[in-house]
């Protein structure tokens, strides 16, 4: 089996690579590439993302044909895709970080700044927070409710349809921190930095 | 609920831990990779390396340490010391660091923080501030505490937030190494001045100091070196103690 981590200059992805390689051992082949053919023929795709919504969308668009290939993979062929952090946020129709920017439009909704209640809550939301699992998700198999995950973000995904939400976390309000829509999965937290529990989530995704 | 973080810090010189001590089960007291793994297995919320390698020819040793550590530790890794440029930051991130802390370069050239936070995102840019009290204010020091910039720490902290820092690592030079506790006044003043999280550093001698840093200093995270490094307390003990004092921690 091939799992492809999309390398599109979206910032630092070495931790994502390390964690997937750790979990995959020698059973699964982990590719790190922006090669469209390899992405399309892959069994699973991981879409990481760091920095701003705009910078990640711009970086995706800079690689000719990449968005189309991802659409083909996830929407037409319905193969499993996991978005991490801004990778998840880009599923939205639109994001408001820096400036209004169009997303992939896979899960209708918007990405807006976390309401810090006039400075009561520090931003970025950095550190370990507990997740509240609100629906069965394949990537949460054997993950206990209220597990700790590592977060670092200032913007949140607000999906229009609430049935895609698989987990929330409490920071100033209930922030959506995980979604599942058919073959599309996303985590706002960083499973690659969330210790053994995070690696378990990665393993669940690889084992789908 | 967001948990307060405990961050053990390791001073690394020429790829080796400075002043290593033999723990049970630790094969090589000077190996930062092995020590970092023990900390992360013990529940450390993040790991921090401070590279104090003086000579340029041995600078590359830290890259190797970061590479090895990031393959074994799956909690965030912050690396600082000698970071001068956007290229240095890029290199550390590519080796597997999750955040890079910038000290002297942030004072000397504000573009480093502005450019790197734009390029890599604020989430991986930590500005480290070495502050020393002078009268009723604190001044920012650079070059490992050797040079006084004369800059007011509170103004500087605000400026760094505006420049794009995601967190501030605040070290009281008056307290560093004294084991009498954090400079609570400094921590709480900076914390109320900025909206980004602050990490308190310098002066921890016992577990109550960690409690004070969070409760009185309003720090989001507490950093300590010697109380963990010399085996006085384990990370687990520290977390259980904080928990008993009503501080939210990841256990």
Interface residues (C-beta under 8 A of the other chain):
Chain A: X11 X12 X14 X15 X18 X19 X21 X22 X50 X51 X52 X55 X116 X119 X122 X123 X124 X125 X126 X127 X128 X129 X130 X148 X150 X151 X152 X153 X154 X170 X171 X192 X193 X194 X195 X196 X198 X199
Chain B: X1 X2 X3 X4 X5 X40 X45 X70 X71 X74 X75 X76 X93 X94 X95 X96 X97 X98 X118 X119 X120 X121 X122 X123 X124 X166 X167 X195 X196 X197 X220 X221 X250
